[in-house]
């Protein structure tokens, strides 16, 4: 079930909003997303969920790009879980021969340079 939506203002800023008629009092939920880069939208979703009365167990993502989301969520007091990290995906690509060690190092350098 989707309890939230995204709205975009005329200036292009997106925000997380509660779906009308959804009440979370006494319910526990896990916030799930596909990817985490930074933590802003996850923190915003956590705040909206709590305003709706939900008890948020954690934020779980499929891929953590390792660019600050885990740290930002931890600092906000939100438990964070990821199925896999970008580093694990890249190392798998090297092991399977899908990318070279040089490509791995170049991608890692990009992520380090663009971390929070």
N, C-alpha and C positions, 0 to 999 in steps of 0.2 A: 504494500500500500504506500502511496506517495502522500506524505503529510506536508510537503513543502513544494514550492515552485520558485522560479527565478523571474524577477521583473527587471526590465531595463528602463531607465529614465531617459528623457529626451537628450541628456548629455552623454549617454552611453554607459552610465554606471549601472552595474547589475547588483541586485540585492536579493537575499533569501527572504521569502515571505511564507507565512502559514497559509495552508489551504483553508478556505472558509468551512466552518462547521466541524473542524477537527479539534477534539479535546483530548489531552493526554493525562489528565489527573489520574494518578495511581498506576500508570503504565510505564514500563521500562522499554527503551528502544536502543538500537545500535544504529548509528549514522553510517551509511555505506556510500562510498564513492569510488570511481574508477582510478583516479590518479591524485597524488598529493605532491605539490611543488612547495608552496608556502601554505601557511595555516589559516590565512584570513577568512576564507569562505567556510572552512570547517568550524572555526570559532564562531562565526556568524550563525551558522546552522545550529550549533550547540545552544547559543543564546536564544534563538527563536524557539527551539524545542523546549527549553526550560521555561520560557515565557508561556508556552502552551500547556505546561504542567507535566511534561514528560520527565522521567528520570533517565538521563543519557548514560548508558553503560560505557560506551566508548565510540571512537571514530575508527572505522576500519576501511582501508583502501586496498585495491588490488596491487597497485604499484606505487612505491614511495620513490620519488625522484631524488631523494636525499639532498634537497636544497633548502631545508629549514623547517619543514612542516612539523616533524617530530618534536623539535626543540620548542617551536612556538606553541604547540598544543600542550606540551608538558608544562611550560611556563604559565599557561592559562588554566592548569589543573585538569586537563582533559586527557584521558587515557587514549593512546594511539596504537593502532595495530596495522600492519601491512602484510599482505600475503607474500610479497617479494619486493626486493629493492632493485633499483636500476643497476647497481653494481653486480648483483647476482645474475640479472638478465644478461649483462654484457659479458661476464665471465663464462656463462653458459654458451654464448655466441662464439667466444674464442675457442672453448673446448670442442664445440661441434664444427669449427672451421667456417662458420658463417661470417665472422669478422676476424681481421688480423689483430695481433697484439698492438700494432701501431694504431689501428683504428680505435681499439679499446682505449689506449692512452690518450688519443686526441679527444675522444668523447668525454673521458674522465676530466681532462683539462678544461673542457668547456663547462662541465657542471661545477667544477671548483671555482672557475672564474665568474660564474653566474649564480653562485649560492647567495643566500640571503645576506 
